[in-house]
Amino acid sequence: MRIIVDAMGGDNAPLEIIKGCEEARQEYGLDIILVGSENIVKKSAEENGVDISKMLLINTTEVISADDDPQSVLKSKPDSSMTVAMKMLADGEGDAFVSAGNSGALCVGGTLLVKRIKGVKRPGFAPVLPHFNGGCFMLVDAGANLESRPEMLLQYAIMGSAYMEKVMGINNPRVGLANVGTEEHKGLELQHKAYELLKDSQLNFVGNVEARDLPYGACDVFVSDGFTGNMVLKTYEGVAKALMGKVKELLSKSAKNKLAAALIISDLKTLVKEFDYNEYGGAPIMGTAKPVFKAHGSAKARTFKNALRLTKNYVDANVVEEIAKAVK
């Protein structure tokens, strides 16, 4: 399996990206194609003892930064690592593409360069998040489209269900609609119409779900417009990070607390792992005609390796084909 990687995308590129790629290459048997500045990538690898000799390196001269307009992937930076990589994917030079770079540019490029699955209205950003029951759920759309139509939310539910079943191994995933209450009449026109579409579908629709119930496993696929979804995502990640920080601070506060921590260290490690986004690594841009994955912008090597693992599972499970059949 050939996976094309944006070597210049993300806060810790290229070092952490190439380290994660080499670990994934060895562990999962992947063929990695790095796309980025040849001089910068090779220098980083040599200075830090990372062997990239078994990876193909495609040289580019530009980088799309986090501050760049998403349209730069099409207009102002044609020789950026992200643009070149997505054109390669569209031309069949790889089986999937992974980047930790600019999310907006990735969504624009995925839609206009890689193209959409036939019948899909708009691709959606779909991160997988942990919950307290030891499992996870998918949030879609988490920001690719700030405004949505009811039929788009139905398609997000279809695509999310296919992913959670084929990649995450959840049988008959439960679909919940983001709303301000669980009653059927709650919400605005978008939620009312989307509710009717989901209720009449063959999906396992469990009704409206409030954001406060997500940590307790209220659903497996949480469907939302991109504006609401992005707010939920950022709040969820922020609270989890703050909570873990407070727990660490409390347990290291005194000798007594440190002793107590030593007695429950295995349980603490389990808790931290359950809420560690590094275990999931990234998220697909659901609805693109070929697999496009967004890794966390702050990804370190382990995070990026896990993003590559999920990408491999996505390709192996033929999720694009499954989505195409479901949408049709």
ABEGO torsion letter per residue (X at the ends): XBBBBBAABEAAOAAAAAAAAAAAAAAAGBBBBBBEBAAAAAAAAAAAGBBAAABBBBBBABBBBAABBAAAAAAABAABAAAAAAAAAAAGABABBBBABBAAAAAAAAAAAAEBBBGBABBBBBBBBBBAAGBBBBBOBAGABABBBAAAAAAAAAAAAAAAAAAAGBBGBBBBBBBABABAABEBAAAAAAAAAAAABABBBAEBBBAAAAAAGABABBBBBAAAAAAAAAAAAAAAAAAAAAAAAAAAABAAAAAAAAAAAAAAAAAAAAABAAAAGBBBBBGBABBBBBBBAABBAAAAAAAAAAAAAAAAAGAAAAAAAAAX
